[in-house]
């Protein structure tokens, strides 16, 4: 897939105002953006210094909190 096969939209003043992409290129960009967001979230979590807990422990803590409400 060639992501560089976009079409540029130009207004009456000759200024670029938009881009038309193929659906494939658009989906690829969305996938890459989602992966980048996941990497960013991981980096933030690592930098926070918070203690990691297991999924089971997290579920237990959520259930306790719900029961207290």
mmCIF file of the N, C-alpha and C atoms, coordinates in Angstrom:
data_MODEL
# 
_entry.id   MODEL 
# 
loop_
_atom_site.group_PDB 
_atom_site.id 
_atom_site.type_symbol 
_atom_site.label_atom_id 
_atom_site.label_alt_id 
_atom_site.label_comp_id 
_atom_site.label_asym_id 
_atom_site.label_entity_id 
_atom_site.label_seq_id 
_atom_site.pdbx_PDB_ins_code 
_atom_site.Cartn_x 
_atom_site.Cartn_y 
_atom_site.Cartn_z 
_atom_site.occupancy 
_atom_site.B_iso_or_equiv 
_atom_site.pdbx_formal_charge 
_atom_site.auth_seq_id 
_atom_site.auth_comp_id 
_atom_site.auth_asym_id 
_atom_site.auth_atom_id 
_atom_site.pdbx_PDB_model_num 
ATOM 1   N N  . UNK A 1 1  ? 0.842   -1.174  0.000  1.00 0.00 ? 1  UNK A N  1 
ATOM 2   C CA . UNK A 1 1  ? 0.000   0.000   0.000  1.00 0.00 ? 1  UNK A CA 1 
ATOM 3   C C  . UNK A 1 1  ? 0.887   1.237   0.000  1.00 0.00 ? 1  UNK A C  1 
ATOM 4   N N  . UNK A 1 2  ? 0.562   2.165   -0.853 1.00 0.00 ? 2  UNK A N  1 
ATOM 5   C CA . UNK A 1 2  ? 1.346   3.391   -0.957 1.00 0.00 ? 2  UNK A CA 1 
ATOM 6   C C  . UNK A 1 2  ? 0.616   4.526   -0.263 1.00 0.00 ? 2  UNK A C  1 
ATOM 7   N N  . UNK A 1 3  ? 1.064   4.883   0.931  1.00 0.00 ? 3  UNK A N  1 
ATOM 8   C CA . UNK A 1 3  ? 0.414   5.952   1.690  1.00 0.00 ? 3  UNK A CA 1 
ATOM 9   C C  . UNK A 1 3  ? 0.590   7.301   0.994  1.00 0.00 ? 3  UNK A C  1 
ATOM 10  N N  . UNK A 1 4  ? 1.577   7.442   0.154  1.00 0.00 ? 4  UNK A N  1 
ATOM 11  C CA . UNK A 1 4  ? 1.853   8.727   -0.482 1.00 0.00 ? 4  UNK A CA 1 
ATOM 12  C C  . UNK A 1 4  ? 1.008   8.980   -1.728 1.00 0.00 ? 4  UNK A C  1 
ATOM 13  N N  . UNK A 1 5  ? -0.068  8.240   -1.902 1.00 0.00 ? 5  UNK A N  1 
ATOM 14  C CA . UNK A 1 5  ? -0.911  8.434   -3.080 1.00 0.00 ? 5  UNK A CA 1 
ATOM 15  C C  . UNK A 1 5  ? -2.123  9.305   -2.751 1.00 0.00 ? 5  UNK A C  1 
ATOM 16  N N  . UNK A 1 6  ? -1.893  10.351  -1.954 1.00 0.00 ? 6  UNK A N  1 
ATOM 17  C CA . UNK A 1 6  ? -2.983  11.240  -1.565 1.00 0.00 ? 6  UNK A CA 1 
ATOM 18  C C  . UNK A 1 6  ? -3.278  12.247  -2.670 1.00 0.00 ? 6  UNK A C  1 
ATOM 19  N N  . UNK A 1 7  ? -4.447  12.848  -2.573 1.00 0.00 ? 7  UNK A N  1 
ATOM 20  C CA . UNK A 1 7  ? -4.811  13.947  -3.462 1.00 0.00 ? 7  UNK A CA 1 
ATOM 21  C C  . UNK A 1 7  ? -4.986  15.182  -2.579 1.00 0.00 ? 7  UNK A C  1 
ATOM 22  N N  . UNK A 1 8  ? -4.431  16.275  -3.021 1.00 0.00 ? 8  UNK A N  1 
ATOM 23  C CA . UNK A 1 8  ? -4.488  17.514  -2.262 1.00 0.00 ? 8  UNK A CA 1 
ATOM 24  C C  . UNK A 1 8  ? -5.654  18.365  -2.761 1.00 0.00 ? 8  UNK A C  1 
ATOM 25  N N  . UNK A 1 9  ? -6.409  18.933  -1.841 1.00 0.00 ? 9  UNK A N  1 
ATOM 26  C CA . UNK A 1 9  ? -7.496  19.852  -2.183 1.00 0.00 ? 9  UNK A CA 1 
ATOM 27  C C  . UNK A 1 9  ? -6.966  21.266  -2.003 1.00 0.00 ? 9  UNK A C  1 
ATOM 28  N N  . UNK A 1 10 ? -7.163  22.084  -3.039 1.00 0.00 ? 10 UNK A N  1 
ATOM 29  C CA . UNK A 1 10 ? -6.645  23.458  -3.043 1.00 0.00 ? 10 UNK A CA 1 
ATOM 30  C C  . UNK A 1 10 ? -7.818  24.415  -3.228 1.00 0.00 ? 10 UNK A C  1 
ATOM 31  N N  . UNK A 1 11 ? -7.842  25.493  -2.422 1.00 0.00 ? 11 UNK A N  1 
ATOM 32  C CA . UNK A 1 11 ? -8.925  26.472  -2.546 1.00 0.00 ? 11 UNK A CA 1 
ATOM 33  C C  . UNK A 1 11 ? -8.639  27.464  -3.670 1.00 0.00 ? 11 UNK A C  1 
ATOM 34  N N  . UNK A 1 12 ? -9.542  28.453  -3.830 1.00 0.00 ? 12 UNK A N  1 
ATOM 35  C CA . UNK A 1 12 ? -9.403  29.439  -4.922 1.00 0.00 ? 12 UNK A CA 1 
ATOM 36  C C  . UNK A 1 12 ? -8.133  30.256  -4.821 1.00 0.00 ? 12 UNK A C  1 
ATOM 37  N N  . UNK A 1 13 ? -7.587  30.378  -3.602 1.00 0.00 ? 13 UNK A N  1 
ATOM 38  C CA . UNK A 1 13 ? -6.367  31.166  -3.405 1.00 0.00 ? 13 UNK A CA 1 
ATOM 39  C C  . UNK A 1 13 ? -5.110  30.332  -3.628 1.00 0.00 ? 13 UNK A C  1 
ATOM 40  N N  . UNK A 1 14 ? -5.292  29.065  -3.970 1.00 0.00 ? 14 UNK A N  1 
ATOM 41  C CA . UNK A 1 14 ? -4.144  28.201  -4.203 1.00 0.00 ? 14 UNK A CA 1 
ATOM 42  C C  . UNK A 1 14 ? -3.573  27.597  -2.932 1.00 0.00 ? 14 UNK A C  1 
ATOM 43  N N  . UNK A 1 15 ? -4.292  27.744  -1.808 1.00 0.00 ? 15 UNK A N  1 
ATOM 44  C CA . UNK A 1 15 ? -3.814  27.200  -0.546 1.00 0.00 ? 15 UNK A CA 1 
ATOM 45  C C  . UNK A 1 15 ? -4.341  25.779  -0.342 1.00 0.00 ? 15 UNK A C  1 
ATOM 46  N N  . UNK A 1 16 ? -3.497  24.931  0.189  1.00 0.00 ? 16 UNK A N  1 
ATOM 47  C CA . UNK A 1 16 ? -3.900  23.557  0.481  1.00 0.00 ? 16 UNK A CA 1 
ATOM 48  C C  . UNK A 1 16 ? -4.863  23.560  1.660  1.00 0.00 ? 16 UNK A C  1 
ATOM 49  N N  . UNK A 1 17 ? -6.022  22.955  1.469  1.00 0.00 ? 17 UNK A N  1 
ATOM 50  C CA . UNK A 1 17 ? -7.039  22.958  2.519  1.00 0.00 ? 17 UNK A CA 1 
ATOM 51  C C  . UNK A 1 17 ? -7.437  21.553  2.977  1.00 0.00 ? 17 UNK A C  1 
ATOM 52  N N  . UNK A 1 18 ? -7.032  20.528  2.274  1.00 0.00 ? 18 UNK A N  1 
ATOM 53  C CA . UNK A 1 18 ? -7.426  19.181  2.653  1.00 0.00 ? 18 UNK A CA 1 
ATOM 54  C C  . UNK A 1 18 ? -6.676  18.129  1.866  1.00 0.00 ? 18 UNK A C  1 
ATOM 55  N N  . UNK A 1 19 ? -6.941  16.885  2.256  1.00 0.00 ? 19 UNK A N  1 
ATOM 56  C CA . UNK A 1 19 ? -6.286  15.743  1.620  1.00 0.00 ? 19 UNK A CA 1 
ATOM 57  C C  . UNK A 1 19 ? -7.313  14.637  1.441  1.00 0.00 ? 19 UNK A C  1 
ATOM 58  N N  . UNK A 1 20 ? -7.268  13.972  0.320  1.00 0.00 ? 20 UNK A N  1 
ATOM 59  C CA . UNK A 1 20 ? -8.094  12.791  0.082  1.00 0.00 ? 20 UNK A CA 1 
ATOM 60  C C  . UNK A 1 20 ? -7.152  11.592  0.064  1.00 0.00 ? 20 UNK A C  1 
ATOM 61  N N  . UNK A 1 21 ? -7.480  10.603  0.904  1.00 0.00 ? 21 UNK A N  1 
ATOM 62  C CA . UNK A 1 21 ? -6.677  9.382   0.987  1.00 0.00 ? 21 UNK A CA 1 
ATOM 63  C C  . UNK A 1 21 ? -7.513  8.189   0.580  1.00 0.00 ? 21 UNK A C  1 
ATOM 64  N N  . UNK A 1 22 ? -6.846  7.137   0.166  1.00 0.00 ? 22 UNK A N  1 
ATOM 65  C CA . UNK A 1 22 ? -7.557  5.883   -0.060 1.00 0.00 ? 22 UNK A CA 1 
ATOM 66  C C  . UNK A 1 22 ? -7.993  5.330   1.291  1.00 0.00 ? 22 UNK A C  1 
ATOM 67  N N  . UNK A 1 23 ? -9.012  4.505   1.304  1.00 0.00 ? 23 UNK A N  1 
ATOM 68  C CA . UNK A 1 23 ? -9.471  3.897   2.552  1.00 0.00 ? 23 UNK A CA 1 
ATOM 69  C C  . UNK A 1 23 ? -8.337  3.090   3.186  1.00 0.00 ? 23 UNK A C  1 
ATOM 70  N N  . UNK A 1 24 ? -7.579  2.392   2.374  1.00 0.00 ? 24 UNK A N  1 
ATOM 71  C CA . UNK A 1 24 ? -6.464  1.601   2.892  1.00 0.00 ? 24 UNK A CA 1 
ATOM 72  C C  . UNK A 1 24 ? -5.426  2.464   3.594  1.00 0.00 ? 24 UNK A C  1 
ATOM 73  N N  . UNK A 1 25 ? -5.080  3.590   2.990  1.00 0.00 ? 25 UNK A N  1 
ATOM 74  C CA . UNK A 1 25 ? -4.103  4.492   3.602  1.00 0.00 ? 25 UNK A CA 1 
ATOM 75  C C  . UNK A 1 25 ? -4.664  5.085   4.895  1.00 0.00 ? 25 UNK A C  1 
ATOM 76  N N  . UNK A 1 26 ? -5.940  5.438   4.879  1.00 0.00 ? 26 UNK A N  1 
ATOM 77  C CA . UNK A 1 26 ? -6.588  5.994   6.069  1.00 0.00 ? 26 UNK A CA 1 
ATOM 78  C C  . UNK A 1 26 ? -6.582  4.975   7.208  1.00 0.00 ? 26 UNK A C  1 
ATOM 79  N N  . UNK A 1 27 ? -6.947  3.723   6.913  1.00 0.00 ? 27 UNK A N  1 
ATOM 80  C CA . UNK A 1 27 ? -6.955  2.673   7.944  1.00 0.00 ? 27 UNK A CA 1 
ATOM 81  C C  . UNK A 1 27 ? -5.558  2.426   8.488  1.00 0.00 ? 27 UNK A C  1 
ATOM 82  N N  . UNK A 1 28 ? -4.555  2.445   7.618  1.00 0.00 ? 28 UNK A N  1 
ATOM 83  C CA . UNK A 1 28 ? -3.172  2.252   8.049  1.00 0.00 ? 28 UNK A CA 1 
ATOM 84  C C  . UNK A 1 28 ? -2.736  3.371   8.987  1.00 0.00 ? 28 UNK A C  1 
ATOM 85  N N  . UNK A 1 29 ? -3.099  4.594   8.672  1.00 0.00 ? 29 UNK A N  1 
ATOM 86  C CA . UNK A 1 29 ? -2.761  5.728   9.533  1.00 0.00 ? 29 UNK A CA 1 
ATOM 87  C C  . UNK A 1 29 ? -3.438  5.566   10.896 1.00 0.00 ? 29 UNK A C  1 
ATOM 88  N N  . UNK A 1 30 ? -4.704  5.156   10.905 1.00 0.00 ? 30 UNK A N  1 
ATOM 89  C CA . UNK A 1 30 ? -5.408  4.942   12.172 1.00 0.00 ? 30 UNK A CA 1 
ATOM 90  C C  . UNK A 1 30 ? -4.749  3.845   13.001 1.00 0.00 ? 30 UNK A C  1 
ATOM 91  N N  . UNK A 1 31 ? -4.336  2.752   12.352 1.00 0.00 ? 31 UNK A N  1 
ATOM 92  C CA . UNK A 1 31 ? -3.648  1.667   13.060 1.00 0.00 ? 31 UNK A CA 1 
ATOM 93  C C  . UNK A 1 31 ? -2.340  2.156   13.670 1.00 0.00 ? 31 UNK A C  1 
ATOM 94  N N  . UNK A 1 32 ? -1.586  2.912   12.898 1.00 0.00 ? 32 UNK A N  1 
ATOM 95  C CA . UNK A 1 32 ? -0.315  3.443   13.385 1.00 0.00 ? 32 UNK A CA 1 
ATOM 96  C C  . UNK A 1 32 ? -0.538  4.409   14.553 1.00 0.00 ? 32 UNK A C  1 
ATOM 97  N N  . UNK A 1 33 ? -1.579  5.227   14.455 1.00 0.00 ? 33 UNK A N  1 
ATOM 98  C CA . UNK A 1 33 ? -1.901  6.168   15.526 1.00 0.00 ? 33 UNK A CA 1 
ATOM 99  C C  . UNK A 1 33 ? -2.292  5.419   16.800 1.00 0.00 ? 33 UNK A C  1 
ATOM 100 N N  . UNK A 1 34 ? -3.083  4.364   16.658 1.00 0.00 ? 34 UNK A N  1 
ATOM 101 C CA . UNK A 1 34 ? -3.478  3.568   17.822 1.00 0.00 ? 34 UNK A CA 1 
ATOM 102 C C  . UNK A 1 34 ? -2.259  2.927   18.484 1.00 0.00 ? 34 UNK A C  1 
ATOM 103 N N  . UNK A 1 35 ? -1.339  2.420   17.676 1.00 0.00 ? 35 UNK A N  1 
ATOM 104 C CA . UNK A 1 35 ? -0.125  1.822   18.224 1.00 0.00 ? 35 UNK A CA 1 
ATOM 105 C C  . UNK A 1 35 ? 0.719   2.879   18.937 1.00 0.00 ? 35 UNK A C  1 
ATOM 106 N N  . UNK A 1 36 ? 0.825   4.051   18.346 1.00 0.00 ? 36 UNK A N  1 
ATOM 107 C CA . UNK A 1 36 ? 1.585   5.135   18.961 1.00 0.00 ? 36 UNK A CA 1 
ATOM 108 C C  . UNK A 1 36 ? 0.959   5.560   20.291 1.00 0.00 ? 36 UNK A C  1 
ATOM 109 N N  . UNK A 1 37 ? -0.376  5.611   20.351 1.00 0.00 ? 37 UNK A N  1 
ATOM 110 C CA . UNK A 1 37 ? -1.054  5.955   21.598 1.00 0.00 ? 37 UNK A CA 1 
ATOM 111 C C  . UNK A 1 37 ? -0.794  4.902   22.666 1.00 0.00 ? 37 UNK A C  1 
ATOM 112 N N  . UNK A 1 38 ? -0.765  3.627   22.269 1.00 0.00 ? 38 UNK A N  1 
ATOM 113 C CA . UNK A 1 38 ? -0.474  2.553   23.220 1.00 0.00 ? 38 UNK A CA 1 
ATOM 114 C C  . UNK A 1 38 ? 0.947   2.669   23.757 1.00 0.00 ? 38 UNK A C  1 
ATOM 115 N N  . UNK A 1 39 ? 1.879   2.988   22.892 1.00 0.00 ? 39 UNK A N  1 
ATOM 116 C CA . UNK A 1 39 ? 3.274   3.161   23.308 1.00 0.00 ? 39 UNK A CA 1 
ATOM 117 C C  . UNK A 1 39 ? 3.380   4.336   24.270 1.00 0.00 ? 39 UNK A C  1 
ATOM 118 N N  . UNK A 1 40 ? 2.681   5.417   23.965 1.00 0.00 ? 40 UNK A N  1 
ATOM 119 C CA . UNK A 1 40 ? 2.700   6.598   24.827 1.00 0.00 ? 40 UNK A CA 1 
ATOM 120 C C  . UNK A 1 40 ? 2.113   6.270   26.201 1.00 0.00 ? 40 UNK A C  1 
ATOM 121 N N  . UNK A 1 41 ? 1.000   5.535   26.230 1.00 0.00 ? 41 UNK A N  1 
ATOM 122 C CA . UNK A 1 41 ? 0.375   5.160   27.501 1.00 0.00 ? 41 UNK A CA 1 
ATOM 123 C C  . UNK A 1 41 ? 1.312   4.261   28.307 1.00 0.00 ? 41 UNK A C  1 
ATOM 124 N N  . UNK A 1 42 ? 1.990   3.343   27.633 1.00 0.00 ? 42 UNK A N  1 
ATOM 125 C CA . UNK A 1 42 ? 2.945   2.464   28.305 1.00 0.00 ? 42 UNK A CA 1 
ATOM 126 C C  . UNK A 1 42 ? 4.083   3.285   28.906 1.00 0.00 ? 42 UNK A C  1 
ATOM 127 N N  . UNK A 1 43 ? 4.628   4.209   28.126 1.00 0.00 ? 43 UNK A N  1 
ATOM 128 C CA . UNK A 1 43 ? 5.721   5.054   28.618 1.00 0.00 ? 43 UNK A CA 1 
ATOM 129 C C  . UNK A 1 43 ? 5.288   5.873   29.828 1.00 0.00 ? 43 UNK A C  1 
ATOM 130 N N  . UNK A 1 44 ? 4.067   6.409   29.797 1.00 0.00 ? 44 UNK A N  1 
ATOM 131 C CA . UNK A 1 44 ? 3.556   7.180   30.930 1.00 0.00 ? 44 UNK A CA 1 
ATOM 132 C C  . UNK A 1 44 ? 3.406   6.296   32.163 1.00 0.00 ? 44 UNK A C  1 
ATOM 133 N N  . UNK A 1 45 ? 2.907   5.083   31.972 1.00 0.00 ? 45 UNK A N  1 
ATOM 134 C CA . UNK A 1 45 ? 2.729   4.164   33.097 1.00 0.00 ? 45 UNK A CA 1 
ATOM 135 C C  . UNK A 1 45 ? 4.074   3.791   33.710 1.00 0.00 ? 45 UNK A C  1 
ATOM 136 N N  . UNK A 1 46 ? 5.060   3.531   32.881 1.00 0.00 ? 46 UNK A N  1 
ATOM 137 C CA . UNK A 1 46 ? 6.394   3.185   33.383 1.00 0.00 ? 46 UNK A CA 1 
ATOM 138 C C  . UNK A 1 46 ? 7.011   4.363   34.134 1.00 0.00 ? 46 UNK A C  1 
ATOM 139 N N  . UNK A 1 47 ? 6.810   5.568   33.626 1.00 0.00 ? 47 UNK A N  1 
ATOM 140 C CA . UNK A 1 47 ? 7.400   6.753   34.235 1.00 0.00 ? 47 UNK A CA 1 
ATOM 141 C C  . UNK A 1 47 ? 6.707   7.141   35.544 1.00 0.00 ? 47 UNK A C  1 
ATOM 142 N N  . UNK A 1 48 ? 5.478   6.700   35.736 1.00 0.00 ? 48 UNK A N  1 
ATOM 143 C CA . UNK A 1 48 ? 4.727   7.084   36.934 1.00 0.00 ? 48 UNK A CA 1 
ATOM 144 C C  . UNK A 1 48 ? 5.306   6.469   38.198 1.00 0.00 ? 48 UNK A C  1 
ATOM 145 N N  . UNK A 1 49 ? 5.992   5.340   38.061 1.00 0.00 ? 49 UNK A N  1 
ATOM 146 C CA . UNK A 1 49 ? 6.572   4.676   39.214 1.00 0.00 ? 49 UNK A CA 1 
ATOM 147 C C  . UNK A 1 49 ? 5.558   3.932   40.063 1.00 0.00 ? 49 UNK A C  1 
ATOM 148 N N  . UNK A 1 50 ? 4.299   3.896   39.604 1.00 0.00 ? 50 UNK A N  1 
ATOM 149 C CA . UNK A 1 50 ? 3.276   3.163   40.338 1.00 0.00 ? 50 UNK A CA 1 
ATOM 150 C C  . UNK A 1 50 ? 3.583   1.668   40.337 1.00 0.00 ? 50 UNK A C  1 
ATOM 151 N N  . UNK A 1 51 ? 3.147   1.011   41.411 1.00 0.00 ? 51 UNK A N  1 
ATOM 152 C CA . UNK A 1 51 ? 3.353   -0.431  41.531 1.00 0.00 ? 51 UNK A CA 1 
ATOM 153 C C  . UNK A 1 51 ? 2.382   -1.156  40.597 1.00 0.00 ? 51 UNK A C  1 
ATOM 154 N N  . UNK A 1 52 ? 2.872   -2.121  39.874 1.00 0.00 ? 52 UNK A N  1 
ATOM 155 C CA . UNK A 1 52 ? 2.026   -2.928  38.997 1.00 0.00 ? 52 UNK A CA 1 
ATOM 156 C C  . UNK A 1 52 ? 1.298   -3.973  39.841 1.00 0.00 ? 52 UNK A C  1 
ATOM 157 N N  . UNK A 1 53 ? 0.021   -4.199  39.491 1.00 0.00 ? 53 UNK A N  1 
ATOM 158 C CA . UNK A 1 53 ? -0.740  -5.239  40.175 1.00 0.00 ? 53 UNK A CA 1 
ATOM 159 C C  . UNK A 1 53 ? -1.313  -6.186  39.135 1.00 0.00 ? 53 UNK A C  1 
ATOM 160 N N  . UNK A 1 54 ? -1.665  -7.372  39.569 1.00 0.00 ? 54 UNK A N  1 
ATOM 161 C CA . UNK A 1 54 ? -2.217  -8.361  38.636 1.00 0.00 ? 54 UNK A CA 1 
ATOM 162 C C  . UNK A 1 54 ? -3.647  -7.975  38.261 1.00 0.00 ? 54 UNK A C  1 
ATOM 163 N N  . UNK A 1 55 ? -4.117  -8.544  37.183 1.00 0.00 ? 55 UNK A N  1 
ATOM 164 C CA . UNK A 1 55 ? -5.485  -8.302  36.743 1.00 0.00 ? 55 UNK A CA 1 
ATOM 165 C C  . UNK A 1 55 ? -6.466  -8.778  37.810 1.00 0.00 ? 55 UNK A C  1 
ATOM 166 N N  . UNK A 1 56 ? -6.201  -9.941  38.395 1.00 0.00 ? 56 UNK A N  1 
ATOM 167 C CA . UNK A 1 56 ? -7.083  -10.469 39.441 1.00 0.00 ? 56 UNK A CA 1 
ATOM 168 C C  . UNK A 1 56 ? -7.188  -9.505  40.612 1.00 0.00 ? 56 UNK A C  1 
ATOM 169 N N  . UNK A 1 57 ? -6.064  -8.952  41.027 1.00 0.00 ? 57 UNK A N  1 
ATOM 170 C CA . UNK A 1 57 ? -6.074  -8.001  42.147 1.00 0.00 ? 57 UNK A CA 1 
ATOM 171 C C  . UNK A 1 57 ? -6.847  -6.746  41.758 1.00 0.00 ? 57 UNK A C  1 
ATOM 172 N N  . UNK A 1 58 ? -6.665  -6.276  40.549 1.00 0.00 ? 58 UNK A N  1 
ATOM 173 C CA . UNK A 1 58 ? -7.380  -5.078  40.094 1.00 0.00 ? 58 UNK A CA 1 
ATOM 174 C C  . UNK A 1 58 ? -8.883  -5.325  40.108 1.00 0.00 ? 58 UNK A C  1 
ATOM 175 N N  . UNK A 1 59 ? -9.305  -6.491  39.653 1.00 0.00 ? 59 UNK A N  1 
ATOM 176 C CA . UNK A 1 59 ? -10.732 -6.830  39.645 1.00 0.00 ? 59 UNK A CA 1 
ATOM 177 C C  . UNK A 1 59 ? -11.273 -6.874  41.074 1.00 0.00 ? 59 UNK A C  1 
ATOM 178 N N  . UNK A 1 60 ? -10.510 -7.480  41.977 1.00 0.00 ? 60 UNK A N  1 
ATOM 179 C CA . UNK A 1 60 ? -10.942 -7.538  43.384 1.00 0.00 ? 60 UNK A CA 1 
ATOM 180 C C  . UNK A 1 60 ? -11.112 -6.132  43.959 1.00 0.00 ? 60 UNK A C  1 
ATOM 181 N N  . UNK A 1 61 ? -10.153 -5.260  43.669 1.00 0.00 ? 61 UNK A N  1 
ATOM 182 C CA . UNK A 1 61 ? -10.224 -3.897  44.185 1.00 0.00 ? 61 UNK A CA 1 
ATOM 183 C C  . UNK A 1 61 ? -11.421 -3.141  43.608 1.00 0.00 ? 61 UNK A C  1 
ATOM 184 N N  . UNK A 1 62 ? -11.706 -3.356  42.354 1.00 0.00 ? 62 UNK A N  1 
ATOM 185 C CA . UNK A 1 62 ? -12.861 -2.714  41.719 1.00 0.00 ? 62 UNK A CA 1 
ATOM 186 C C  . UNK A 1 62 ? -14.151 -3.222  42.353 1.00 0.00 ? 62 UNK A C  1 
ATOM 187 N N  . UNK A 1 63 ? -14.234 -4.536  42.576 1.00 0.00 ? 63 UNK A N  1 
ATOM 188 C CA . UNK A 1 63 ? -15.435 -5.113  43.195 1.00 0.00 ? 63 UNK A CA 1 
ATOM 189 C C  . UNK A 1 63 ? -15.627 -4.580  44.602 1.00 0.00 ? 63 UNK A C  1 
ATOM 190 N N  . UNK A 1 64 ? -14.560 -4.439  45.377 1.00 0.00 ? 64 UNK A N  1 
ATOM 191 C CA . UNK A 1 64 ? -14.664 -3.891  46.731 1.00 0.00 ? 64 UNK A CA 1 
ATOM 192 C C  . UNK A 1 64 ? -15.180 -2.455  46.663 1.00 0.00 ? 64 UNK A C  1 
ATOM 193 N N  . UNK A 1 65 ? -14.660 -1.684  45.758 1.00 0.00 ? 65 UNK A N  1 
ATOM 194 C CA . UNK A 1 65 ? -15.091 -0.292  45.614 1.00 0.00 ? 65 UNK A CA 1 
ATOM 195 C C  . UNK A 1 65 ? -16.560 -0.217  45.235 1.00 0.00 ? 65 UNK A C  1 
ATOM 196 N N  . UNK A 1 66 ? -17.003 -1.076  44.324 1.00 0.00 ? 66 UNK A N  1 
ATOM 197 C CA . UNK A 1 66 ? -18.414 -1.099  43.911 1.00 0.00 ? 66 UNK A CA 1 
ATOM 198 C C  . UNK A 1 66 ? -19.317 -1.476  45.078 1.00 0.00 ? 66 UNK A C  1 
ATOM 199 N N  . UNK A 1 67 ? -18.887 -2.434  45.875 1.00 0.00 ? 67 UNK A N  1 
ATOM 200 C CA . UNK A 1 67 ? -19.689 -2.890  47.013 1.00 0.00 ? 67 UNK A CA 1 
ATOM 201 C C  . UNK A 1 67 ? -19.807 -1.815  48.077 1.00 0.00 ? 67 UNK A C  1 
ATOM 202 N N  . UNK A 1 68 ? -18.821 -0.949  48.179 1.00 0.00 ? 68 UNK A N  1 
ATOM 203 C CA . UNK A 1 68 ? -18.839 0.121   49.164 1.00 0.00 ? 68 UNK A CA 1 
ATOM 204 C C  . UNK A 1 68 ? -19.805 1.234   48.768 1.00 0.00 ? 68 UNK A C  1 
ATOM 205 N N  . UNK A 1 69 ? -20.129 1.322   47.497 1.00 0.00 ? 69 UNK A N  1 
ATOM 206 C CA . UNK A 1 69 ? -21.040 2.383   47.024 1.00 0.00 ? 69 UNK A CA 1 
ATOM 207 C C  . UNK A 1 69 ? -22.407 1.968   47.340 1.00 0.00 ? 69 UNK A C  1 
# 
